[in-house]
Amino acid sequence: MRKDLLTNSTGIVLNILEKVLDANIEIKGIENIPKDNPRIFVANHFTRMEAMIVPYAMYEITGKKVGVIADDGLFKTYFGSFLEEIGAMPKSQPHRNNIMIGDLLTGCKDWMIFPEGRMVKAKDISKEGNHYCVKIDGVCQKVHTGSSFFALNSQLLREDYFSKKIKNLTKFQRKYFIKECKDIEEDETMIVPINITYSNLRTGKNFLTDMAAKFLDNIGEHFLEELEIEGNIVLNSKITIQILKPMSTKKILKECYKKEPNHIKVINRFRYELTHDFMTRIYEHLTVNFDHVFALTLFLLSKDKVNKNYFKRVLYLACNEIKKNCLLFDEDLEKDIIKLVSYERYEPFENILSVAIKDGLIEDEENNYIINKEALLNSYTHHTIRLKNIIRVILNEILIIEKVYVIVKSLVDLKKKEIDKKLLELLKIEEIYEYENDYIKYINDDEIKPREIGIPYSYERKGNDTCIITLHGFSSSPKEVKQLSTYLFEKDFDVYAPRLRGHGTSPKDLKDTKWQDWYLSLSRAITIATLKYKKVYIIGFSTGGLLALLSTKKCYTQIQGIVCINAALHLNDIRIKTLLPAVSFWNDIVEAVNAKSYVKEYIENNSENPEVNYNKHYVDSIEQLNLLMNKTRKNLPKIQTPTFIIQAKNDPVVNPSSAYEIYEKIKSEKKRILILDLDNHIIIRGEKTKELFEKILDFLKK
């Protein structure tokens, strides 16, 4: 952090800024900032904090102060000293315009301007002809063109100076507060548009409102509203500052400068078009987040009652289309989003849903959501809408993005069968694409498996209503469960064998994945199966057995039962129980003395089936397996699904105590345990599978 800028500033302001900048802010497009040019940054305006956050963030990047125009009242608060330090000026400064132009001529300071003119609390923007309008309590105010005026005027004066058209240099210096004319920067003034997007905008009391109530008298409602919104932004929201490609003033003025000597005429000719161009860029480069998609879908749904699964599936498809169309999007449209359609909690959805319910926009029924469109569209007033209907604010922001509007509109008009079909096709494509993408990443690795080893597969009969998901084990691939899958298909069950992320390619692939990635692979498989079948069973081998047990936390009643075979809750494998901790200890020692070249990343794996299993276990991947074992162990008392537990008596890898612990701890009314007199781990392959397969078939039929 650059502290020199803030030596005289109030500590509370610095603390707020550091909290936001360190934890809540993401700056994209830094490469778009012109290196040496005088710059005017122009941005959309939603909170009072932006007048501090953005200039300070730009100063952190460029090392140059960024001036900003602020309300006179702010200079009387504890923000005042900070604002003066960053180079801000009150609106009432009599020489304000000339000082700004002088700064741009010399390049001694950049400027930040909000062309909307004031905070647009409702984010209600419309377009009238070639002008953008900001709606404040129903009154439309055109976006100001002052930033274009300053940019163009400073460049025209620069051209005059270097063309020796300025007759009285002393007067020129005084007018624009320039110490010496030799200080005038040769590089042109450039306009740098910035989009500021907030994700997870929420309301509620916070430390700023509490402090204000304790220490300040006669607080106005408007000020309290701003403290509540901005305090929650500091605590909970993420701010994305998207810096866009700069715009040249020299190019705009190139033809006109020599032909038209009157600056005012030249500026008036271009200022409106220029303002429209950079505001279009600002509005169209919104970073789309999950809240945006939720609000827009809610708005565009034609009926007041919507099935819960249908609603979530529309959201998932919309998010995918937004990503596919290369629009700017937040990571919440990608990370773990399969949970949205795989029958468990997806936090971004649950979070915004709770806001909608609290504000009376949605009523939660057993299988449906009841939508109150009238409440959703209530705009309240400029100073109350953010507190009373924050989802309407989020909706207003996304409504201006036509591409997103078209995407969501095309989906909400589809029937449930059409949505389900689209989702099924998409998830299948995602699964294959993920495998192919992972495979290509390690294509030149000497240890990569043949491509067919890791490909997910399914066996299907027309009209079947039951599907069995067969899950392979750790460091293996779908081919490991091929013999079992074939047997079940021959017994009239449809079978689907997905690939767990990181498997079926190269050992290095598994090193770079987390246990959550394996679980999400199963989540997608369950969703695919449930879109086609009324009944679903999950059979998991070894690590697949752990994942099968963990999958029972999903809120989906059509999962009829699970079978876990040699589920790896406790291990016998001496390499993992003894050698791995020793390797980890060794690595800690050599890293402590900066001898990283001696770090051991893996241990050798002499598998029963080297055809399908990796030949080494990376330390990182074993640690993920341990985490999955612990997670599954904690989840056992919550399991109520019918469960069949199978264990080889003398399994060299998995300790038989695993099966007994699973049986004792799960709460399923229907549960069975079978101990087979076998001395190998991979008991689902080879010649001794007859009894095992028949017992599984018996469980499935009963």
C-alpha positions as MATLAB code, in Angstrom:
seq = 'MRKDLLTNSTGIVLNILEKVLDANIEIKGIENIPKDNPRIFVANHFTRMEAMIVPYAMYEITGKKVGVIADDGLFKTYFGSFLEEIGAMPKSQPHRNNIMIGDLLTGCKDWMIFPEGRMVKAKDISKEGNHYCVKIDGVCQKVHTGSSFFALNSQLLREDYFSKKIKNLTKFQRKYFIKECKDIEEDETMIVPINITYSNLRTGKNFLTDMAAKFLDNIGEHFLEELEIEGNIVLNSKITIQILKPMSTKKILKECYKKEPNHIKVINRFRYELTHDFMTRIYEHLTVNFDHVFALTLFLLSKDKVNKNYFKRVLYLACNEIKKNCLLFDEDLEKDIIKLVSYERYEPFENILSVAIKDGLIEDEENNYIINKEALLNSYTHHTIRLKNIIRVILNEILIIEKVYVIVKSLVDLKKKEIDKKLLELLKIEEIYEYENDYIKYINDDEIKPREIGIPYSYERKGNDTCIITLHGFSSSPKEVKQLSTYLFEKDFDVYAPRLRGHGTSPKDLKDTKWQDWYLSLSRAITIATLKYKKVYIIGFSTGGLLALLSTKKCYTQIQGIVCINAALHLNDIRIKTLLPAVSFWNDIVEAVNAKSYVKEYIENNSENPEVNYNKHYVDSIEQLNLLMNKTRKNLPKIQTPTFIIQAKNDPVVNPSSAYEIYEKIKSEKKRILILDLDNHIIIRGEKTKELFEKILDFLKK';
ca = [
       0.000    0.000    0.000;
       1.176    3.545   -0.757;
       0.856    5.310    2.562;
       2.630    8.559    1.532;
      -0.574    9.844   -0.069;
      -2.464    9.517    3.164;
      -0.103   10.827    5.825;
      -2.490   13.562    6.947;
      -5.741   11.666    6.410;
      -8.113   10.490    9.084;
      -7.323    6.927   10.150;
     -10.853    5.656    9.669;
     -10.840    6.574    5.959;
      -7.553    4.780    5.410;
      -8.831    1.709    7.248;
     -11.984    1.594    5.134;
     -10.035    1.971    1.902;
      -7.477   -0.638    2.821;
     -10.214   -3.103    3.795;
     -11.969   -2.624    0.463;
      -8.830   -2.634   -1.675;
      -7.260   -5.629    0.060;
     -10.302   -7.882    0.265;
     -13.161   -6.709   -1.901;
     -11.776   -5.184   -5.065;
     -10.823   -6.753   -8.397;
      -9.188   -4.561  -11.019;
      -9.222   -5.828  -14.589;
      -7.743   -4.303  -17.735;
      -4.773   -2.550  -16.117;
      -2.957   -2.946  -19.429;
      -5.453   -0.487  -20.957;
      -4.146    2.456  -18.918;
      -1.961    4.641  -21.204;
       1.505    4.742  -19.696;
       2.639    8.345  -20.242;
      -0.416   10.281  -21.402;
      -2.460   12.743  -19.361;
      -5.654   10.830  -18.521;
      -9.298   11.453  -17.759;
     -10.960    8.432  -16.162;
     -14.740    8.313  -16.708;
     -17.018    5.862  -14.881;
     -20.562    5.030  -13.823;
     -21.562    6.250  -10.352;
     -23.478    4.282   -7.717;
     -21.910    5.037   -4.326;
     -20.206    7.954   -2.641;
     -17.202    5.730   -1.916;
     -16.296    5.565   -5.600;
     -14.940    9.109   -5.412;
     -12.302    7.732   -3.027;
     -11.874    4.090   -4.023;
     -11.312    4.487   -7.756;
      -8.871    7.455   -7.632;
      -6.922    5.719   -4.878;
      -6.862    2.441   -6.828;
      -5.625    4.270   -9.957;
      -2.967    5.992   -7.856;
      -1.851    2.592   -6.576;
      -1.371    1.460  -10.187;
       0.090    4.577  -11.831;
       1.796    6.409   -8.967;
       0.079    9.625  -10.078;
      -2.569   11.487   -8.101;
      -6.087   11.414   -9.510;
      -8.264   14.446   -8.849;
     -12.017   14.243   -8.413;
     -14.832   16.770   -7.984;
     -16.781   16.222   -4.767;
     -19.712   17.820   -2.947;
     -18.691   20.717   -0.721;
     -20.312   18.995    2.264;
     -17.846   16.102    2.123;
     -14.931   18.421    2.854;
     -16.517   19.242    6.213;
     -16.578   15.578    7.340;
     -13.778   13.222    8.376;
     -13.382   12.404    4.664;
     -12.262   15.966    3.967;
      -8.540   15.634    4.702;
      -8.348   12.454    2.662;
     -10.086   14.077   -0.311;
      -7.685   17.013   -0.214;
      -4.706   14.646   -0.115;
      -5.783   12.743   -3.250;
      -6.272   16.036   -5.092;
     -10.041   16.397   -4.916;
     -11.726   19.764   -5.325;
     -15.102   20.982   -4.103;
     -17.706   21.844   -6.719;
     -17.704   25.456   -5.589;
     -13.985   26.029   -6.389;
     -14.149   29.148   -8.625;
     -11.183   28.165  -10.830;
     -12.052   24.484  -10.919;
     -12.294   24.063  -14.708;
      -9.064   25.906  -15.492;
      -7.135   23.998  -12.828;
      -8.331   20.703  -14.323;
      -7.327   21.728  -17.843;
      -3.932   22.856  -16.530;
      -3.392   19.463  -14.888;
      -4.235   17.719  -18.146;
      -1.930   19.985  -20.142;
       1.032   19.308  -17.883;
       0.115   15.732  -17.035;
       0.944   16.441  -13.397;
      -2.334   14.929  -12.236;
      -5.016   12.726  -13.780;
      -8.738   13.349  -13.277;
     -11.695   11.124  -12.483;
     -15.125   12.268  -13.673;
     -18.551   10.683  -13.230;
     -20.528   11.864  -16.298;
     -23.852   10.786  -14.770;
     -23.402   13.800  -12.493;
     -24.626   12.209   -9.295;
     -25.050    8.826   -7.668;
     -27.541    6.770   -9.667;
     -28.939    4.811   -6.739;
     -31.612    3.023   -8.781;
     -29.222    2.328  -11.687;
     -32.139    3.317  -13.905;
     -30.563    4.238  -17.244;
     -32.404    4.702  -20.524;
     -31.383    5.769  -23.997;
     -33.078    8.627  -25.813;
     -31.734    8.995  -29.329;
     -27.997    9.532  -29.035;
     -28.144   10.431  -25.362;
     -28.181    8.353  -22.216;
     -30.602    9.447  -19.538;
     -30.377    8.928  -15.809;
     -33.812    8.567  -14.221;
     -34.148   10.120  -10.770;
     -37.641    9.696   -9.299;
     -39.118    9.533  -12.794;
     -37.293   12.610  -14.111;
     -34.831   11.958  -16.930;
     -31.505   13.794  -16.745;
     -29.072   13.563  -19.646;
     -25.562   12.335  -18.965;
     -23.208   15.323  -18.719;
     -20.611   16.032  -21.415;
     -18.141   17.905  -19.175;
     -15.515   15.160  -19.297;
     -15.508   15.322  -23.104;
     -15.192   19.103  -22.877;
     -12.121   18.908  -20.622;
     -10.463   16.178  -22.674;
     -11.018   17.882  -26.041;
     -10.235   21.378  -24.791;
      -6.957   20.313  -23.161;
      -5.894   18.626  -26.401;
      -6.843   21.638  -28.546;
      -4.833   23.928  -26.267;
      -1.906   21.498  -26.434;
      -2.073   21.583  -30.235;
      -2.177   25.403  -30.133;
       0.835   25.556  -27.848;
       3.061   23.250  -29.912;
       1.865   24.953  -33.138;
       2.904   28.293  -31.560;
      -0.611   29.736  -31.880;
      -0.720   31.075  -28.319;
       0.156   34.756  -28.437;
       0.440   35.608  -24.741;
       2.176   32.736  -22.944;
       2.214   34.494  -19.572;
      -1.547   34.987  -19.637;
      -1.944   31.377  -20.789;
       0.141   30.144  -17.840;
      -1.814   32.173  -15.314;
      -5.185   31.166  -16.692;
      -4.462   27.449  -16.421;
      -2.246   27.576  -13.305;
       0.855   26.342  -15.134;
       4.199   27.180  -13.569;
       6.239   27.015  -16.760;
       5.133   26.344  -20.330;
       7.995   23.873  -20.777;
       6.058   21.633  -18.372;
       3.303   21.051  -20.948;
       3.118   17.355  -21.833;
       3.574   16.491  -25.519;
       1.528   13.277  -25.339;
      -2.188   13.662  -26.066;
      -4.969   13.618  -23.480;
      -6.697   10.249  -23.440;
     -10.074    9.240  -22.060;
     -10.112    5.960  -20.107;
     -13.621    4.520  -19.568;
     -14.189    2.410  -16.454;
     -17.104    0.185  -15.519;
     -17.684   -0.334  -11.803;
     -19.778   -3.392  -10.961;
     -20.843   -4.613   -7.522;
     -21.696   -8.222   -6.808;
     -23.547   -9.420   -3.712;
     -25.190   -6.045   -3.040;
     -27.002   -6.389    0.266;
     -28.668   -4.236    2.921;
     -28.724   -4.381    6.718;
     -27.183   -2.655    9.712;
     -23.385   -2.625    9.850;
     -20.467   -1.130   11.770;
     -20.687    2.209    9.900;
     -24.356    2.725   10.786;
     -23.658    1.676   14.378;
     -20.736    4.107   14.660;
     -22.749    6.946   13.160;
     -25.561    6.352   15.633;
     -23.101    6.472   18.549;
     -20.938    9.437   17.594;
     -22.960   11.708   15.294;
     -26.002   13.818   16.174;
     -28.905   14.696   13.887;
     -28.055   12.175   11.179;
     -30.176   12.581    8.084;
     -32.042    9.608    6.595;
     -30.218    9.973    3.284;
     -26.814    9.840    4.968;
     -27.846    6.771    6.984;
     -29.029    5.073    3.801;
     -25.646    5.660    2.192;
     -23.822    4.357    5.260;
     -25.912    1.183    5.261;
     -25.328    0.460    1.581;
     -21.663    1.409    1.540;
     -20.907   -0.276    4.854;
     -22.258   -3.540    3.481;
     -20.232   -3.090    0.306;
     -17.102   -2.807    2.472;
     -18.055   -5.930    4.440;
     -19.731   -8.212    1.915;
     -19.621   -7.080   -1.704;
     -17.025   -7.509   -4.393;
     -16.206   -4.467   -6.501;
     -15.016   -5.129  -10.047;
     -13.259   -2.193  -11.694;
     -13.075   -2.952  -15.405;
     -10.648   -0.575  -17.144;
     -11.516   -0.328  -20.838;
      -9.470    0.597  -23.892;
      -8.521    4.301  -23.942;
      -9.962    6.754  -26.447;
      -7.735    9.151  -28.376;
      -8.642   12.845  -28.482;
      -6.049   13.470  -31.181;
      -7.779   11.119  -33.622;
     -11.127   12.783  -33.025;
      -9.712   16.264  -33.625;
      -7.357   15.325  -36.447;
      -9.400   16.612  -39.404;
     -11.118   19.456  -37.598;
      -8.218   21.161  -35.881;
      -6.689   22.743  -38.983;
     -10.006   23.724  -40.590;
     -11.864   25.237  -37.633;
     -10.031   27.771  -35.419;
     -12.935   28.204  -32.984;
     -12.417   25.779  -30.091;
     -15.966   25.995  -28.801;
     -17.417   25.012  -32.167;
     -15.028   22.076  -32.452;
     -15.780   20.885  -28.913;
     -19.548   21.229  -29.357;
     -19.314   19.269  -32.569;
     -17.759   16.232  -30.868;
     -18.575   16.342  -27.149;
     -22.012   14.685  -27.389;
     -20.943   11.898  -29.731;
     -17.795   11.260  -27.689;
     -19.761   11.112  -24.433;
     -22.253    8.701  -25.992;
     -19.416    6.482  -27.225;
     -17.632    6.110  -23.909;
     -20.849    5.770  -21.908;
     -21.931    2.977  -24.279;
     -18.652    1.245  -23.573;
     -19.086    1.724  -19.823;
     -22.655    0.379  -19.702;
     -22.023   -2.513  -22.093;
     -18.995   -3.699  -20.118;
     -20.975   -4.529  -17.020;
     -19.493   -7.582  -15.268;
     -22.524   -9.869  -15.252;
     -22.968  -11.763  -11.989;
     -25.449  -14.339  -10.721;
     -27.665  -11.705   -9.063;
     -28.136  -10.050  -12.465;
     -29.270  -13.312  -14.090;
     -31.595  -14.072  -11.168;
     -33.251  -10.625  -11.256;
     -33.686  -10.606  -15.039;
     -35.128  -14.142  -15.111;
     -37.556  -13.223  -12.345;
     -38.630  -10.187  -14.367;
     -39.046  -12.008  -17.697;
     -40.951  -15.062  -16.445;
     -44.452  -14.782  -17.863;
     -46.219  -16.624  -15.029;
     -46.499  -15.731  -11.361;
     -45.854  -19.340  -10.287;
     -42.727  -21.198  -11.339;
     -41.518  -24.719  -10.543;
     -38.325  -24.604   -8.476;
     -36.330  -27.010  -10.628;
     -37.478  -25.286  -13.816;
     -36.379  -21.896  -12.444;
     -32.933  -23.175  -11.458;
     -32.443  -24.910  -14.809;
     -33.304  -21.736  -16.712;
     -30.753  -19.859  -14.590;
     -28.088  -22.488  -15.293;
     -28.717  -22.386  -19.051;
     -28.715  -18.584  -19.063;
     -25.401  -18.437  -17.205;
     -23.899  -20.867  -19.709;
     -25.102  -18.826  -22.694;
     -23.674  -15.648  -21.175;
     -20.270  -17.325  -20.776;
     -20.448  -18.799  -24.274;
     -21.170  -15.388  -25.805;
     -17.951  -14.017  -24.301;
     -19.692  -11.394  -22.190;
     -17.844  -10.160  -19.121;
     -18.943  -12.302  -16.202;
     -18.112  -12.816  -12.556;
     -16.625  -16.067  -11.252;
     -19.928  -16.881   -9.495;
     -21.299  -17.855  -12.934;
     -18.694  -20.598  -13.069;
     -17.518  -21.830   -9.690;
     -19.535  -24.809   -8.405;
     -22.582  -23.686  -10.405;
     -23.504  -27.329  -11.133;
     -24.861  -27.322   -7.569;
     -27.646  -25.071   -8.815;
     -29.183  -27.988  -10.750;
     -27.889  -30.953   -8.752;
     -30.342  -30.800   -5.850;
     -28.308  -29.113   -3.142;
     -27.458  -25.653   -1.873;
     -25.820  -23.263   -4.318;
     -24.893  -20.322   -2.107;
     -25.248  -17.463   -4.660;
     -28.795  -18.675   -5.395;
     -29.781  -19.171   -1.757;
     -28.342  -15.769   -0.898;
     -30.260  -13.730   -3.474;
     -33.386  -15.871   -2.940;
     -33.384  -14.938    0.757;
     -33.282  -11.252   -0.237;
     -36.218  -11.724   -2.620;
     -38.248  -13.490    0.076;
     -37.396  -10.856    2.718;
     -38.439   -8.024    0.378;
     -41.704   -9.749   -0.542;
     -40.800  -10.448   -4.180;
     -41.011  -14.241   -3.816;
     -43.095  -16.574   -1.688;
     -41.585  -20.029   -1.161;
     -44.015  -22.933   -1.599;
     -43.149  -26.638   -1.424;
     -42.356  -27.147   -5.121;
     -42.897  -23.657   -6.538;
     -41.959  -20.021   -6.146;
     -44.770  -17.449   -6.220;
     -43.529  -14.222   -7.822;
     -44.908  -10.811   -6.853;
     -44.210   -8.789  -10.026;
     -45.755   -5.651   -8.587;
     -43.338   -5.729   -5.651;
     -40.414   -6.495   -7.971;
     -41.132   -3.422  -10.127;
     -41.674   -1.020   -7.227;
     -39.136    1.780   -7.707;
     -39.825    3.580   -4.399;
     -37.754    6.801   -4.360;
     -34.192    7.737   -5.249;
     -33.109    7.622   -1.599;
     -35.083    4.530   -0.511;
     -34.947    2.029   -3.382;
     -31.585    0.550   -2.409;
     -32.884   -0.292    1.066;
     -36.385   -1.420    0.126;
     -35.887   -3.173   -3.217;
     -32.220   -3.867   -3.994;
     -33.201   -6.522   -6.571;
     -34.943   -3.834   -8.642;
     -31.655   -1.904   -8.634;
     -29.813   -5.014   -9.848;
     -32.515   -5.554  -12.490;
     -32.204   -1.974  -13.785;
     -28.471   -2.445  -14.255;
     -28.807   -5.608  -16.355;
     -31.791   -4.420  -18.417;
     -29.533   -2.178  -20.480;
     -27.439   -5.171  -21.653;
     -29.427   -6.257  -24.695;
     -27.475   -9.491  -25.318;
     -28.264  -10.794  -21.844;
     -31.908   -9.747  -22.178;
     -32.224  -11.715  -25.444;
     -30.548  -14.800  -23.930;
     -32.828  -14.954  -20.894;
     -35.958  -14.062  -22.866;
     -35.341  -16.944  -25.292;
     -35.234  -19.401  -22.379;
     -38.140  -18.311  -20.165;
     -40.566  -18.835  -23.051;
     -39.661  -22.538  -23.323;
     -41.675  -25.356  -21.767;
     -40.269  -27.596  -19.047;
     -39.565  -30.483  -21.462;
     -37.621  -28.164  -23.746;
     -35.577  -26.766  -20.854;
     -34.831  -30.270  -19.575;
     -33.747  -31.385  -23.048;
     -31.469  -28.363  -23.449;
     -29.924  -28.916  -20.026;
     -29.331  -32.611  -20.685;
     -27.587  -31.867  -23.981;
     -25.499  -29.140  -22.382;
     -24.345  -31.261  -19.446;
     -23.328  -34.106  -21.756;
     -21.333  -31.678  -23.885;
     -19.727  -30.183  -20.777;
     -18.669  -33.629  -19.583;
     -17.018  -34.597  -22.869;
     -15.494  -31.148  -23.349;
     -14.009  -31.263  -19.849;
     -12.395  -34.641  -20.552;
     -11.048  -33.636  -23.968;
      -9.722  -30.357  -22.579;
      -7.991  -32.122  -19.678;
      -6.586  -34.779  -22.017;
      -5.119  -32.236  -24.435;
      -3.486  -30.419  -21.504;
      -1.342  -33.510  -20.816;
      -1.097  -34.886  -24.359;
       2.706  -34.707  -24.350;
       3.085  -36.385  -20.969;
       4.863  -39.750  -21.203;
       2.487  -41.226  -18.603;
      -0.772  -40.255  -20.301;
      -3.316  -43.060  -20.686;
      -4.817  -44.074  -24.043;
      -7.715  -41.732  -24.826;
     -10.431  -44.430  -24.610;
      -9.506  -45.244  -20.981;
     -11.034  -42.085  -19.516;
     -14.047  -41.489  -21.766;
     -17.397  -41.534  -19.879;
     -19.893  -43.995  -21.343;
     -23.472  -45.191  -21.008;
     -25.536  -48.232  -21.971;
     -29.171  -47.440  -22.747;
     -32.410  -49.130  -23.825;
     -35.372  -47.199  -25.102;
     -38.167  -46.825  -22.561;
     -36.141  -47.773  -19.498;
     -37.011  -45.688  -16.410;
     -34.119  -46.797  -14.166;
     -30.445  -45.887  -14.370;
     -27.440  -47.066  -12.369;
     -24.450  -44.727  -12.043;
     -21.222  -46.738  -11.669;
     -18.307  -44.831  -10.142;
     -14.646  -45.769  -10.433;
     -12.014  -45.411   -7.713;
      -9.034  -43.178   -6.924;
      -6.392  -42.702   -9.677;
      -8.457  -44.873  -12.025;
     -10.989  -44.318  -14.839;
     -14.478  -45.318  -16.079;
     -12.970  -48.431  -17.671;
     -12.429  -49.809  -14.148;
     -16.205  -50.340  -13.770;
     -16.718  -51.645  -17.324;
     -17.240  -55.292  -16.332;
     -19.816  -54.374  -13.683;
     -21.564  -51.924  -16.031;
     -21.830  -54.531  -18.785;
     -23.266  -57.111  -16.376;
     -25.957  -54.712  -15.101;
     -26.918  -53.686  -18.622;
     -27.354  -57.338  -19.570;
     -29.741  -57.595  -16.602;
     -31.958  -54.877  -18.151;
     -30.673  -51.826  -16.291;
     -29.459  -48.705  -18.093;
     -25.964  -47.815  -16.898;
     -23.948  -44.599  -16.883;
     -20.234  -44.468  -15.968;
     -18.964  -40.877  -15.557;
     -15.333  -39.792  -15.178;
     -14.200  -38.146  -11.960;
     -12.210  -34.979  -12.682;
      -8.445  -35.542  -12.824;
      -8.768  -39.238  -13.686;
      -8.230  -41.203  -16.898;
      -5.538  -38.888  -18.288;
      -2.196  -38.372  -16.527;
      -1.164  -38.620  -12.849;
      -0.312  -34.889  -13.007;
      -3.954  -34.164  -13.807;
      -5.033  -35.732  -10.510;
      -2.339  -33.767   -8.683;
      -4.022  -30.521   -9.749;
      -7.602  -31.383   -8.694;
      -9.451  -31.198   -5.371;
     -11.845  -33.723   -3.867;
     -14.611  -31.193   -4.477;
     -13.895  -31.524   -8.225;
     -14.547  -35.277   -7.992;
     -17.769  -34.622   -6.117;
     -18.938  -32.076   -8.703;
     -18.290  -34.644  -11.453;
     -20.715  -36.965   -9.672;
     -23.160  -34.076   -9.167;
     -23.269  -33.488  -12.910;
     -23.709  -37.227  -13.529;
     -26.634  -37.380  -11.097;
     -28.283  -34.412  -12.838;
     -27.816  -36.038  -16.252;
     -29.360  -39.293  -14.986;
     -32.296  -37.619  -13.265;
     -33.170  -35.668  -16.409;
     -33.739  -38.978  -18.213;
     -34.846  -41.464  -15.551;
     -37.399  -41.709  -12.764;
     -35.201  -43.931  -10.587;
     -31.467  -43.664   -9.998;
     -29.030  -45.897   -8.100;
     -25.367  -45.132   -7.423;
     -22.748  -47.859   -7.174;
     -19.353  -46.576   -6.078;
     -16.100  -48.497   -5.852;
     -13.403  -47.447   -3.333;
     -13.199  -43.632   -3.526;
     -16.316  -43.805   -5.700;
     -17.998  -45.439   -2.690;
     -17.146  -42.426   -0.520;
     -18.590  -40.081   -3.125;
     -21.726  -42.230   -3.399;
     -22.222  -41.954    0.371;
     -21.621  -38.207    0.291;
     -24.106  -37.743   -2.561;
     -26.995  -38.730   -0.285;
     -27.049  -35.165    1.076;
     -28.680  -34.085   -2.189;
     -32.370  -33.200   -1.931;
     -33.523  -35.643   -4.587;
     -35.982  -38.381   -3.610;
     -35.571  -40.363   -6.840;
     -32.192  -41.700   -5.697;
     -33.413  -45.179   -4.769;
     -30.300  -46.534   -3.134;
     -26.521  -46.709   -3.091;
     -23.997  -49.522   -3.139;
     -20.497  -48.873   -1.804;
     -17.822  -51.450   -2.567;
     -14.559  -51.346   -0.590;
     -15.349  -47.740    0.330;
     -12.051  -46.160    1.356;
     -12.991  -44.793    4.775;
      -9.887  -46.289    6.452;
      -6.805  -47.511    4.608;
      -4.487  -50.501    5.019;
      -2.131  -49.425    2.244;
       1.292  -49.142    3.919;
       2.446  -46.668    1.251;
      -0.222  -44.203    2.243;
      -0.418  -44.839    5.999;
       3.326  -44.842    6.644;
       5.356  -43.763    3.636;
       3.211  -40.754    2.707;
       3.510  -39.009    6.121;
       7.259  -39.629    5.951;
       7.394  -38.055    2.483;
       5.398  -35.062    3.688;
       7.736  -34.655    6.668;
      10.769  -34.849    4.350;
       9.273  -32.226    2.047;
       8.683  -29.866    4.968;
      12.347  -30.177    5.975;
      13.848  -29.554    2.527;
      11.489  -26.638    1.842;
      12.440  -25.094    5.189;
      16.111  -24.994    4.071;
      15.233  -23.817    0.533;
      16.261  -27.103   -1.059;
      13.123  -27.516   -3.150;
      14.901  -29.576   -5.786;
      14.915  -32.433   -3.239;
      11.149  -32.370   -2.701;
       9.427  -35.717   -3.401;
       6.134  -35.028   -5.148;
       4.867  -38.590   -5.431;
       5.184  -42.221   -4.411;
       5.128  -45.146   -6.822;
       1.871  -47.102   -7.234;
       2.092  -50.797   -8.119;
      -1.540  -51.245   -9.081;
      -3.436  -54.499   -9.596;
      -4.632  -53.055  -12.892;
      -1.957  -50.747  -14.364;
      -4.009  -50.600  -17.565;
      -6.562  -48.314  -15.917;
      -4.750  -46.985  -12.837;
      -2.033  -44.344  -12.584;
       1.482  -45.610  -11.821;
       2.124  -42.998   -9.142;
       0.300  -41.184   -6.362;
       1.100  -37.508   -5.967;
       1.261  -36.301   -2.375;
      -1.220  -33.511   -3.125;
      -3.814  -35.936   -4.478;
      -3.475  -38.286   -1.486;
      -4.080  -35.332    0.816;
      -7.302  -34.634   -1.106;
      -8.341  -38.261   -0.613;
      -7.782  -37.858    3.129;
      -9.973  -34.760    3.139;
     -12.732  -36.669    1.324;
     -12.482  -39.529    3.840;
     -12.917  -37.088    6.733;
     -15.813  -35.302    5.025;
     -17.625  -38.589    4.338;
     -17.063  -39.819    7.897;
     -18.756  -36.696    9.292;
     -21.685  -37.128    6.896;
     -22.465  -40.770    7.785;
     -25.011  -40.046   10.582;
     -27.088  -38.011    8.100;
     -27.518  -40.849    5.585;
     -31.021  -42.355    5.362;
     -30.910  -43.721    1.801;
     -31.151  -47.527    1.386;
     -27.527  -48.676    1.383;
     -25.666  -51.896    0.548;
     -22.110  -52.065    1.934;
     -19.706  -54.589    0.416;
     -16.168  -55.237    1.602;
     -13.379  -57.696    0.730;
     -12.295  -59.462    3.925;
      -8.553  -59.195    3.220;
      -8.466  -56.010    1.148;
      -4.804  -54.851    1.068;
      -5.802  -51.212    0.466;
      -8.996  -50.584    2.481;
      -9.340  -51.688    6.090;
     -12.509  -53.816    6.578;
     -13.342  -51.674    9.610;
     -14.534  -49.108    7.035;
     -17.553  -51.255    6.147;
     -18.543  -51.845    9.785;
     -18.253  -48.148   10.657;
     -20.391  -47.165    7.682;
     -23.020  -49.761    8.599;
     -23.158  -48.696   12.240;
     -23.238  -44.931   11.708;
     -25.682  -44.478    8.816;
     -29.343  -44.006    9.794;
     -30.855  -45.873    6.836;
     -33.777  -48.123    7.732;
     -32.816  -50.401    4.851;
     -29.132  -51.296    5.040;
     -27.130  -54.428    4.352;
     -23.501  -55.397    4.780;
     -21.647  -58.156    2.938;
     -18.079  -59.303    3.692;
     -16.602  -61.354    0.853;
     -13.750  -63.798    1.410;
     -11.446  -62.082   -1.068;
      -7.864  -60.836   -0.715;
      -7.637  -58.184   -3.435;
      -8.891  -54.594   -3.632;
     -10.252  -54.278   -7.163;
     -12.898  -56.979   -6.749;
     -15.137  -55.601   -9.518;
     -12.830  -56.961  -12.245;
     -11.574  -60.413  -13.123;
     -12.932  -63.937  -12.751;
     -14.148  -63.832   -9.125;
     -16.970  -61.359   -9.629;
     -19.942  -63.739   -9.934;
     -21.054  -63.714   -6.294;
     -20.461  -59.953   -5.959;
     -22.468  -59.066   -9.055;
     -25.338  -61.390   -8.130;
     -25.593  -59.866   -4.632;
     -25.673  -56.360   -6.132;
     -28.394  -57.430   -8.569;
     -30.417  -58.923   -5.718;
     -30.204  -55.615   -3.771;
     -31.267  -53.592   -6.799;
     -34.265  -55.809   -7.510;
     -35.471  -55.806   -3.913;
];
